[in-house]
Amino acid sequence: MSLTSHLQELRRKHQALSDQVEEAQRNPATDALTIADLKKQKLRLKEEIHRLSAQ
């Protein structure tokens, strides 16, 4: 897998997590820990994207 395609996949996953966070925040049945976990996953992906882009 090339770096470009890997970055595209990471960005796709980041966007999917963004969508999940938005949906979870709209759903009152979703607990705060679940939302926090999704946000942490999203942040890890963002950091990885930034790290790989800087290379």
C-alpha positions as CSV (number, residue, x, y, z in Angstrom):
1,M,0.0,0.0,0.0
2,S,1.4,3.4,-1.0
3,L,1.6,6.2,1.4
4,T,-1.0,8.2,-0.5
5,S,-3.5,5.4,-0.5
6,H,-2.8,4.8,3.2
7,L,-3.4,8.5,4.0
8,Q,-6.7,8.3,2.0
9,E,-7.8,5.3,4.0
10,L,-7.0,7.1,7.3
11,R,-8.9,10.2,6.2
12,R,-11.9,8.0,5.2
13,K,-11.8,6.4,8.7
14,H,-11.5,9.8,10.3
15,Q,-14.5,11.1,8.5
16,A,-16.5,7.9,9.4
17,L,-15.6,8.5,13.1
18,S,-16.7,12.2,12.7
19,D,-20.0,11.0,11.4
20,Q,-20.3,8.5,14.3
21,V,-19.5,11.2,16.9
22,E,-22.2,13.5,15.4
23,E,-24.8,10.7,15.4
24,A,-23.9,9.7,19.0
25,Q,-24.2,13.3,20.2
26,R,-27.6,13.6,18.7
27,N,-28.8,10.3,20.4
28,P,-29.6,10.9,24.0
29,A,-29.2,7.2,24.8
30,T,-25.5,7.4,24.0
31,D,-23.3,7.7,27.1
32,A,-20.5,10.2,27.5
33,L,-17.8,7.5,27.7
34,T,-18.8,6.2,24.3
35,I,-18.6,9.6,22.8
36,A,-15.3,10.3,24.5
37,D,-13.9,7.0,23.2
38,L,-14.9,7.8,19.6
39,K,-13.3,11.3,19.9
40,K,-10.1,9.7,21.2
41,Q,-10.0,7.3,18.2
42,K,-10.6,10.3,15.9
43,L,-7.8,12.2,17.5
44,R,-5.4,9.3,17.1
45,L,-6.2,9.1,13.5
46,K,-5.7,12.8,13.0
47,E,-2.3,12.7,14.7
48,E,-1.3,9.7,12.5
49,I,-2.4,11.5,9.4
50,H,-0.4,14.6,10.4
51,R,2.6,12.5,11.2
52,L,2.6,10.7,7.9
53,S,1.9,13.9,5.9
54,A,4.9,15.6,7.5
55,Q,7.3,12.9,6.2
